[in-house]
Amino acid sequence: MSAVNWISRGVSIWRPGFEKPSAGAAREAGKPRASATAVAPQPPAARTTRERLQATLRRGQEALSPRVLRRTLAELQAIVDPRVSEVEGGRRAMAFAQWYRTASAEERRDAWLLASEQFGPDAKKVQSAREHFEAAQGTPEEGAAEIRMRRAMVSPRTRLLQRFAAFPEGMRFLVDLRAELLPHLKADKRLLALDAELEALFSTWFDVAFLELRRLSWDSPASLLEKLIKYEAVHDIRSWSDLKNRLDSDRRCYGFFHPKLDGEPLIFVEVALTDEVSDSIPPLLDEAAAAADHGKATTAIFYSISNTQAGLRGVSFGDSLIKRVVETLKAELPKLKTFATLSPIPGLRGWLAKNAPAESLVKWEKPLELGPKSPERQELLAWTARYLGKELQDGKPVDPVARFHLGNGARVERINWAGDPSPKGLKQSYGLMVNYLYDLKRLDKHRTLLSQGEIPMASGIQDLYR
């Protein structure tokens, strides 16, 4: 019987509800219920997989019985058996992945726990290697001791995940697995080791050196264009005509692709070619507007950057995408001199709710009705300038979009009133948007300032909150 069939059969037999209750449990079932005022007993602490593997019966909400859990562990161990070839290991991993795809959420969670708790480094080997390394400091054996310690720190979990990545759809399987795993980390710290291992491997497997930059156009395959509509995270694409407008002659769209996830961009950026720094998103999204002469454009506006794979959280390639796009645009259009963004301020309203006066929040509820010289408008701009130009947490800007662009060496250039008057824009930032300027000659200087706790910004931003 194949591994997939055995696991599926075992799970169906030992699924919660199928185990016969003990005589004691049957007697308890006949007792009257406790009164409503009685204190409910606290549920027992979740057992580790080590405890469950040594047990006889399943407890509480555990998905797999100890017997099936032991067999599942054996199947995972067989994948990393050093006696089998890479091809056979990949075949076994693919068979397990087939079972996983049909498993319930609870059964998948048990698989995560096994991978996280049962495939860690050998603690004794790690301790011995560390002691040897410390003793070898300053001696000719230091290099060899370091190699020994590095090898001791490599967990069988690494090998397990590498085997899963070996079969044709294995990379897609692992990225989707992590996307499903991430929401559970806060509630179950036992899964952190598996997540950290996946993130570390993805950082290597999805290094920008292995990514291909492609331009996406209206002539791209329909399946790819559908993905742009699906994954656009900043300004929703409302229709095919909306998408066509974003891919017109005065626009550019680029994405990073990986050979193991071919046909699906990992991240993409939308660019408008203009003759000035844009201060409002509606004109850029106006389907009725005529296309500008891109040959005369002097400015490239990055107005949307979207990650597409939740499972690659923590793997950074957005900064490399912008650099590669800038190089590509400069080669195609030598007249381009200015590179800037028109960006949302997603964290602004939540931050103001915690820091600004309550009476001011009431006055800002209808920002589009505030006149250019109204004190309420000036106050909101001042608070926004403070948020973008002064507020740091752990040495980094508190706003996630600011953190991304400023970390890449941009500076806060200009705050735009009613830049995004859409319901979404009003909800997250009272309709305000911001330009981040990429001054190619000062990127390193700006990064240095940020590392010293100073946010790079234009003088106009400073004037707003002084």
Backbone torsions as a table, in degrees:
resi	resn	phi	psi	omega
1	MET	NA	134.5	-177.2
2	SER	-68.9	162.4	179.1
3	ALA	-60.0	-42.1	-178.2
4	VAL	-63.3	-46.2	-179.2
5	ASN	-64.2	-40.4	-178.3
6	TRP	-63.6	-47.4	-178.6
7	ILE	-63.5	-45.2	-179.5
8	SER	-60.3	-43.0	-179.7
9	ARG	-66.2	-42.9	-179.1
10	GLY	-63.3	-40.5	-179.7
11	VAL	-65.6	-41.4	-179.4
12	SER	-64.4	-33.3	180.0
13	ILE	-74.5	-41.2	-171.3
14	TRP	-103.4	15.5	177.3
15	ARG	-59.9	147.4	179.5
16	PRO	-51.2	133.1	-179.4
17	GLY	107.3	-17.3	-177.6
18	PHE	-92.9	-18.9	-179.2
19	GLU	-73.6	136.6	-179.5
20	LYS	-71.2	130.8	-179.4
21	PRO	-68.2	149.2	178.5
22	SER	-71.8	167.2	179.1
23	ALA	-60.6	-39.6	179.2
24	GLY	-63.2	-40.6	179.4
25	ALA	-65.5	-36.4	179.4
26	ALA	-65.0	-40.2	178.7
27	ARG	-65.3	-38.5	-179.2
28	GLU	-64.6	-33.2	-178.0
29	ALA	-62.8	-26.2	-178.2
30	GLY	-85.6	-6.5	-178.5
31	LYS	-79.8	150.7	177.0
32	PRO	-66.5	152.7	-179.2
33	ARG	-70.9	152.6	177.4
34	ALA	-68.1	155.2	-179.5
35	SER	-66.7	160.8	-176.6
36	ALA	-64.5	-24.2	-176.9
37	THR	-86.0	-8.7	-179.2
38	ALA	-68.1	146.0	178.6
39	VAL	-76.7	123.9	-179.1
40	ALA	-67.1	137.8	178.3
41	PRO	-66.0	143.8	178.8
42	GLN	-72.2	135.7	178.2
43	PRO	-64.7	145.1	179.5
44	PRO	-64.6	151.1	179.1
45	ALA	-62.6	145.4	-179.8
46	ALA	-60.7	135.2	179.4
47	ARG	-80.7	145.7	173.7
48	THR	-71.1	163.0	177.1
49	THR	-64.6	-29.3	177.1
50	ARG	-61.8	-44.2	179.0
51	GLU	-66.8	-41.6	-179.0
52	ARG	-67.7	-35.9	179.6
53	LEU	-66.0	-26.6	-179.7
54	GLN	-92.5	-4.9	-176.2
55	ALA	-87.1	177.0	178.3
56	THR	-108.9	-41.8	-176.2
57	LEU	-116.3	152.2	175.3
58	ARG	-74.5	151.8	179.7
59	ARG	-123.5	139.5	171.6
60	GLY	53.8	-124.8	-174.3
61	GLN	-94.6	14.6	179.0
62	GLU	-63.1	130.7	-173.4
63	ALA	-75.8	-49.0	-177.3
64	LEU	-99.3	136.4	175.8
65	SER	-67.9	160.4	177.9
66	PRO	-53.1	-38.7	-178.7
67	ARG	-64.3	-47.3	179.8
68	VAL	-70.2	-34.1	177.2
69	LEU	-62.0	-41.7	178.3
70	ARG	-63.6	-41.1	179.7
71	ARG	-67.8	-37.7	177.8
72	THR	-63.7	-41.7	176.1
73	LEU	-60.4	-42.0	179.3
74	ALA	-61.8	-37.2	178.7
75	GLU	-67.0	-39.5	177.9
76	LEU	-67.8	-40.2	178.3
77	GLN	-64.9	-33.9	179.2
78	ALA	-65.6	-27.5	179.7
79	ILE	-65.9	-35.9	-177.6
80	VAL	-101.8	13.6	178.1
81	ASP	-56.3	118.7	-176.9
82	PRO	-64.9	-12.2	-178.4
83	ARG	-84.3	-11.6	-178.7
84	VAL	-101.6	154.6	-178.3
85	SER	-73.7	168.2	176.3
86	GLU	-60.2	-39.7	-178.6
87	VAL	-63.7	-46.6	-179.5
88	GLU	-67.3	-39.4	177.6
89	GLY	-61.1	-41.5	177.5
90	GLY	-65.0	-36.7	179.3
91	ARG	-65.3	-41.9	178.8
92	ARG	-66.4	-38.5	177.8
93	ALA	-63.6	-39.9	179.2
94	MET	-64.5	-39.3	178.0
95	ALA	-63.1	-41.3	178.5
96	PHE	-66.2	-39.2	179.3
97	ALA	-62.7	-32.9	177.8
98	GLN	-65.5	-41.6	175.2
99	TRP	-63.8	-43.4	-176.3
100	TYR	-59.0	-39.8	-176.8
101	ARG	-63.6	-27.2	-180.0
102	THR	-99.9	-2.7	-177.8
103	ALA	-75.8	157.0	176.4
104	SER	-74.3	166.6	179.1
105	ALA	-58.8	-38.9	-179.7
106	GLU	-68.4	-38.0	179.0
107	GLU	-69.2	-37.2	176.2
108	ARG	-63.3	-39.5	179.4
109	ARG	-61.3	-38.7	176.2
110	ASP	-63.2	-37.2	177.1
111	ALA	-64.3	-40.9	176.8
112	TRP	-60.8	-44.2	-177.7
113	LEU	-63.4	-39.9	176.9
114	LEU	-61.1	-47.5	-179.2
115	ALA	-63.7	-34.6	-176.6
116	SER	-79.0	-41.2	-172.4
117	GLU	-95.9	-23.5	-173.1
118	GLN	-105.0	0.4	-176.6
119	PHE	-128.2	31.2	177.5
120	GLY	-82.5	172.5	178.0
121	PRO	-62.7	155.2	176.7
122	ASP	-73.4	112.7	-174.1
123	ALA	-59.5	-39.6	-178.9
124	LYS	-66.9	-41.1	179.1
125	LYS	-66.1	-38.3	179.1
126	VAL	-65.0	-45.2	-179.9
127	GLN	-62.9	-44.5	179.9
128	SER	-63.1	-42.3	-179.3
129	ALA	-66.8	-37.6	179.1
130	ARG	-66.1	-44.0	178.7
131	GLU	-61.9	-40.5	178.8
132	HIS	-64.7	-40.5	-179.6
133	PHE	-65.5	-43.6	179.7
134	GLU	-64.2	-38.1	-179.7
135	ALA	-71.0	-24.7	-175.8
136	ALA	-88.7	-2.7	-178.2
137	GLN	-58.0	130.8	178.3
138	GLY	79.9	6.1	179.2
139	THR	-114.5	166.0	177.7
140	PRO	-61.7	-15.7	-178.7
141	GLU	-87.8	1.8	-174.1
142	GLU	-61.1	-43.5	-178.6
143	GLY	-62.8	-45.8	179.5
144	ALA	-64.7	-36.3	179.4
145	ALA	-67.4	-36.5	177.4
146	GLU	-64.6	-43.0	178.7
147	ILE	-60.5	-42.4	179.2
148	ARG	-62.0	-41.8	-179.4
149	MET	-67.6	-40.0	178.0
150	ARG	-60.3	-42.8	-179.2
151	ARG	-67.0	-36.7	179.5
152	ALA	-66.8	-29.5	-177.4
153	MET	-79.3	-16.1	178.9
154	VAL	-72.9	121.4	-175.2
155	SER	-90.5	153.3	172.1
156	PRO	-57.6	-22.8	178.1
157	ARG	-61.5	-36.9	177.3
158	THR	-59.7	-46.9	179.9
159	ARG	-63.5	-39.2	179.1
160	LEU	-59.9	-49.0	-178.5
161	LEU	-67.1	-33.9	176.5
162	GLN	-63.7	-36.8	178.0
163	ARG	-67.1	-37.1	176.7
164	PHE	-65.7	-35.0	-179.5
165	ALA	-72.4	-11.5	-173.1
166	ALA	-76.7	-31.9	-177.2
167	PHE	-82.8	160.0	-168.3
168	PRO	-49.6	-44.4	-178.6
169	GLU	-99.2	14.5	-174.2
170	GLY	-65.0	-39.3	-179.6
171	MET	-66.0	-42.0	176.7
172	ARG	-60.6	-40.4	179.4
173	PHE	-60.8	-45.9	-176.9
174	LEU	-69.6	-39.7	178.8
175	VAL	-63.6	-42.9	178.4
176	ASP	-67.3	-37.2	178.5
177	LEU	-60.5	-45.4	-178.8
178	ARG	-67.4	-36.4	177.5
179	ALA	-59.9	-37.1	178.0
180	GLU	-75.0	-31.0	-177.3
181	LEU	-74.5	-38.6	-170.6
182	LEU	-52.3	-44.7	-178.1
183	PRO	-64.2	-13.2	-176.4
184	HIS	-95.1	-6.7	-172.4
185	LEU	-65.9	-39.2	-176.5
186	LYS	-63.9	-37.0	-176.7
187	ALA	-85.8	-21.0	-176.3
188	ASP	-137.0	95.8	-176.9
189	LYS	-67.4	-14.0	180.0
190	ARG	-65.2	-18.6	-176.7
191	LEU	-90.2	-4.9	-175.3
192	LEU	-61.5	-36.6	-178.0
193	ALA	-64.0	-43.1	178.9
194	LEU	-64.0	-43.1	179.9
195	ASP	-63.2	-44.8	-179.7
196	ALA	-61.6	-38.9	179.2
197	GLU	-65.2	-43.3	178.8
198	LEU	-63.6	-44.9	-179.6
199	GLU	-62.3	-41.2	179.7
200	ALA	-63.9	-43.5	179.5
201	LEU	-67.3	-41.8	179.3
202	PHE	-62.9	-36.0	179.3
203	SER	-61.9	-29.2	176.7
204	THR	-85.0	-48.2	-177.1
205	TRP	-65.5	-30.0	-178.2
206	PHE	-108.9	27.5	174.7
207	ASP	-59.3	145.7	-175.6
208	VAL	-60.4	-21.2	178.2
209	ALA	-65.0	-21.4	-178.8
210	PHE	-102.7	3.9	-177.5
211	LEU	-100.0	148.6	179.2
212	GLU	-111.1	129.7	176.3
213	LEU	-88.3	125.5	179.0
214	ARG	-127.6	143.2	172.2
215	ARG	-86.7	135.0	178.7
216	LEU	-105.1	131.5	-177.5
217	SER	-134.8	177.4	178.6
218	TRP	-63.7	-19.8	178.6
219	ASP	-87.1	-2.1	177.2
220	SER	-66.8	158.1	179.4
221	PRO	-55.0	144.1	-178.9
222	ALA	-58.3	-35.5	-179.9
223	SER	-62.7	-34.3	178.5
224	LEU	-74.2	-40.8	178.7
225	LEU	-63.3	-36.1	176.7
226	GLU	-61.4	-34.4	178.5
227	LYS	-68.9	-34.4	175.9
228	LEU	-61.7	-42.5	178.5
229	ILE	-63.9	-42.5	-176.7
230	LYS	-65.9	-42.8	-170.1
231	TYR	-95.6	-8.8	179.0
232	GLU	-55.4	119.9	-171.1
233	ALA	-110.5	-10.2	-174.8
234	VAL	-102.3	-55.2	179.0
235	HIS	-126.6	106.6	-175.0
236	ASP	-52.1	136.9	174.5
237	ILE	-86.0	114.7	-169.8
238	ARG	-82.2	-25.3	-175.0
239	SER	-163.2	173.7	176.8
240	TRP	-66.4	-33.8	177.7
241	SER	-68.7	-34.4	174.5
242	ASP	-62.0	-45.9	179.0
243	LEU	-62.9	-42.4	-179.6
244	LYS	-60.6	-38.0	177.4
245	ASN	-62.6	-38.2	-179.0
246	ARG	-74.3	-10.8	179.0
247	LEU	-114.5	19.8	-178.5
248	ASP	-70.9	-179.4	-174.0
249	SER	-66.1	-26.2	178.9
250	ASP	-95.4	18.3	179.3
251	ARG	-128.2	159.6	173.6
252	ARG	-140.6	146.5	175.1
253	CYS	-138.0	127.2	-178.6
254	TYR	-128.4	149.7	177.4
255	GLY	-141.4	154.8	172.5
256	PHE	-93.3	134.9	179.0
257	PHE	-125.2	148.5	177.7
258	HIS	-116.6	139.0	-176.5
259	PRO	-60.2	-27.7	179.9
260	LYS	-84.0	-10.3	175.6
261	LEU	-126.1	45.4	-174.1
262	ASP	-62.1	143.2	179.3
263	GLY	90.7	-1.7	-178.8
264	GLU	-138.8	117.8	-179.7
265	PRO	-68.5	145.0	175.3
266	LEU	-82.0	-33.2	179.4
267	ILE	-157.6	146.4	176.5
268	PHE	-142.3	154.5	-178.2
269	VAL	-128.3	140.3	177.4
270	GLU	-108.1	134.9	-173.2
271	VAL	-128.6	136.5	172.6
272	ALA	-109.2	133.7	178.9
273	LEU	-98.1	115.7	-172.3
274	THR	-133.9	-176.9	176.3
275	ASP	-109.7	8.1	177.7
276	GLU	-160.6	167.9	177.9
277	VAL	-75.2	118.6	-175.7
278	SER	-70.2	143.4	179.9
279	ASP	-117.0	2.5	-177.4
280	SER	-151.7	140.3	-177.0
281	ILE	-81.3	-31.9	-177.4
282	PRO	-54.1	-43.6	178.8
283	PRO	-61.3	-32.0	179.9
284	LEU	-72.6	-25.5	-178.5
285	LEU	-101.6	7.2	-177.9
286	ASP	-75.1	110.3	-177.6
287	GLU	-69.8	-23.1	-177.8
288	ALA	-84.2	-14.1	-177.2
289	ALA	-71.7	140.6	178.5
290	ALA	-72.5	147.6	179.0
291	ALA	-68.0	137.7	178.0
292	ALA	-78.2	164.7	177.8
293	ASP	-78.7	100.8	-175.0
294	HIS	-65.9	-20.8	178.9
295	GLY	-68.7	-19.9	179.4
296	LYS	-101.6	0.1	-176.7
297	ALA	-63.9	140.5	177.3
298	THR	-114.4	-9.7	-173.0
299	THR	-134.3	136.6	173.7
300	ALA	-111.1	121.8	-178.6
301	ILE	-107.4	116.1	174.4
302	PHE	-85.6	107.2	-173.2
303	TYR	-111.0	-2.6	175.8
304	SER	-160.1	128.6	174.3
305	ILE	-129.7	124.1	-174.7
306	SER	-129.4	124.9	168.4
307	ASN	-81.4	144.7	-175.8
308	THR	-110.7	-16.3	-172.7
309	GLN	-117.5	105.3	178.5
310	ALA	-60.3	-31.2	-178.7
311	GLY	-69.0	-10.6	178.9
312	LEU	-102.0	20.5	177.6
313	ARG	-57.8	134.0	-178.4
314	GLY	93.6	-13.0	176.8
315	VAL	-93.8	112.8	-171.8
316	SER	-97.5	119.8	169.8
317	PHE	-139.2	8.0	178.6
318	GLY	-65.4	-39.7	179.9
319	ASP	-65.2	-38.6	178.6
320	SER	-67.9	-34.2	178.2
321	LEU	-61.0	-47.5	-178.9
322	ILE	-62.0	-44.0	179.9
323	LYS	-60.9	-44.6	-178.7
324	ARG	-66.7	-37.9	179.2
325	VAL	-67.2	-41.5	177.7
326	VAL	-59.5	-45.8	179.1
327	GLU	-61.4	-42.2	-179.5
328	THR	-65.4	-43.4	-179.7
329	LEU	-66.3	-40.8	179.9
330	LYS	-63.7	-37.2	178.8
331	ALA	-68.0	-36.5	-178.3
332	GLU	-81.0	-39.0	-173.4
333	LEU	-128.3	85.5	-174.9
334	PRO	-60.1	-20.1	-177.7
335	LYS	-76.1	-12.3	179.4
336	LEU	-66.9	124.7	-179.5
337	LYS	-122.1	-25.0	-174.4
338	THR	-117.8	131.4	179.2
339	PHE	-126.3	117.0	-175.6
340	ALA	-145.4	169.8	177.1
341	THR	-112.7	162.4	163.1
342	LEU	-123.7	100.5	-165.0
343	SER	-115.4	149.3	172.3
344	PRO	-74.3	168.8	176.7
345	ILE	-126.4	73.5	-167.9
346	PRO	-63.7	-26.8	-177.0
347	GLY	-93.7	-0.2	-170.7
348	LEU	-63.5	-52.5	-173.1
349	ARG	-63.5	-40.4	178.4
350	GLY	-63.6	-38.6	179.1
351	TRP	-68.2	-41.4	178.9
352	LEU	-63.4	-36.7	-179.9
353	ALA	-60.7	-27.1	-179.4
354	LYS	-93.6	-19.8	-170.4
355	ASN	-121.3	-29.4	-177.2
356	ALA	-84.5	157.3	178.6
357	PRO	-61.6	143.1	-178.2
358	ALA	-60.3	-38.2	-178.7
359	GLU	-66.3	-30.8	177.8
360	SER	-70.1	-39.2	179.7
361	LEU	-59.2	-38.1	178.7
362	VAL	-65.1	-41.8	-177.6
363	LYS	-68.1	-23.8	-176.2
364	TRP	-90.9	1.5	-173.5
365	GLU	-62.9	-25.7	176.8
366	LYS	-122.9	70.5	-172.4
367	PRO	-63.5	-30.0	-177.5
368	LEU	-69.6	-13.6	178.6
369	GLU	-92.9	-4.5	-179.2
370	LEU	-81.4	128.6	-178.8
371	GLY	-70.0	161.7	-177.2
372	PRO	-56.1	-32.4	-176.2
373	LYS	-109.6	11.3	-178.9
374	SER	-68.1	142.3	-179.7
375	PRO	-62.9	-31.9	179.3
376	GLU	-64.7	-40.8	178.5
377	ARG	-64.8	-44.7	180.0
378	GLN	-64.2	-36.3	178.8
379	GLU	-66.4	-42.0	179.2
380	LEU	-64.4	-40.5	177.8
381	LEU	-63.9	-39.3	179.6
382	ALA	-64.1	-44.2	178.4
383	TRP	-63.9	-37.9	179.4
384	THR	-66.6	-41.4	177.7
385	ALA	-62.1	-38.5	176.9
386	ARG	-65.1	-43.4	-179.6
387	TYR	-59.8	-44.4	-176.6
388	LEU	-83.5	-30.0	-172.1
389	GLY	-102.8	-11.1	-175.2
390	LYS	-129.1	-32.1	-169.9
391	GLU	-78.4	121.9	178.6
392	LEU	-126.8	150.1	173.4
393	GLN	-135.9	121.0	-174.6
394	ASP	55.9	34.9	177.0
395	GLY	80.4	7.3	-178.4
396	LYS	-126.7	151.3	178.0
397	PRO	-56.8	143.2	-176.7
398	VAL	-75.2	-28.5	179.7
399	ASP	-78.0	130.2	-175.0
400	PRO	-63.6	-37.3	179.2
401	VAL	-71.1	-41.2	176.2
402	ALA	-60.9	-41.6	180.0
403	ARG	-59.1	-39.9	-179.6
404	PHE	-67.4	-54.5	-174.1
405	HIS	-71.6	-41.7	178.5
406	LEU	-66.2	-34.3	175.9
407	GLY	-65.2	-23.1	177.8
408	ASN	-87.4	-3.1	177.7
409	GLY	104.2	6.0	177.0
410	ALA	-78.2	173.5	174.5
411	ARG	-129.9	156.0	175.8
412	VAL	-73.1	117.2	-172.3
413	GLU	-101.4	-47.8	-173.9
414	ARG	-159.1	141.5	173.6
415	ILE	-100.2	131.6	-173.3
416	ASN	-112.5	117.6	178.1
417	TRP	-70.9	135.9	179.9
418	ALA	56.0	31.7	177.7
419	GLY	-63.7	-33.4	177.2
420	ASP	-134.9	89.4	-177.8
421	PRO	-82.5	10.1	178.8
422	SER	-69.8	161.8	176.9
423	PRO	-54.1	-39.2	179.1
424	LYS	-65.2	-44.2	-179.5
425	GLY	-64.7	-40.1	178.5
426	LEU	-66.9	-36.2	-177.4
427	LYS	-68.9	-39.5	-174.5
428	GLN	-94.1	-22.2	-175.6
429	SER	-152.5	24.7	-178.5
430	TYR	56.4	26.5	177.7
431	GLY	86.4	-2.5	-178.5
432	LEU	-77.0	146.2	172.0
433	MET	-132.3	169.7	-176.7
434	VAL	-138.2	145.7	171.5
435	ASN	-99.1	128.9	167.9
436	TYR	-105.8	128.1	-176.9
437	LEU	-99.1	129.6	174.5
438	TYR	-99.3	91.7	175.2
439	ASP	-85.0	104.4	-169.6
440	LEU	-61.1	-21.8	-179.8
441	LYS	-87.4	-9.9	-174.4
442	ARG	-124.8	15.1	-178.5
443	LEU	-60.7	-45.5	-179.6
444	ASP	-66.2	-38.8	178.3
445	LYS	-61.2	-42.4	-179.1
446	HIS	-67.4	-38.2	177.1
447	ARG	-63.3	-39.4	179.0
448	THR	-63.6	-43.9	178.1
449	LEU	-59.4	-44.0	-179.0
450	LEU	-64.2	-38.9	178.8
451	SER	-65.1	-21.1	178.4
452	GLN	-94.2	7.6	177.3
453	GLY	86.1	16.3	179.9
454	GLU	-118.7	123.3	-179.0
455	ILE	-82.0	123.9	178.0
456	PRO	-67.5	132.1	-178.4
457	MET	-155.6	157.1	174.4
458	ALA	-72.6	158.6	-177.6
459	SER	-62.7	-29.9	179.9
460	GLY	-62.9	-31.1	177.9
461	ILE	-69.7	-42.5	178.7
462	GLN	-63.2	-38.3	-178.2
463	ASP	-64.3	-28.0	-176.6
464	LEU	-67.2	-37.7	-175.7
465	TYR	-105.6	4.6	176.9
466	ARG	-73.7	NA	NA
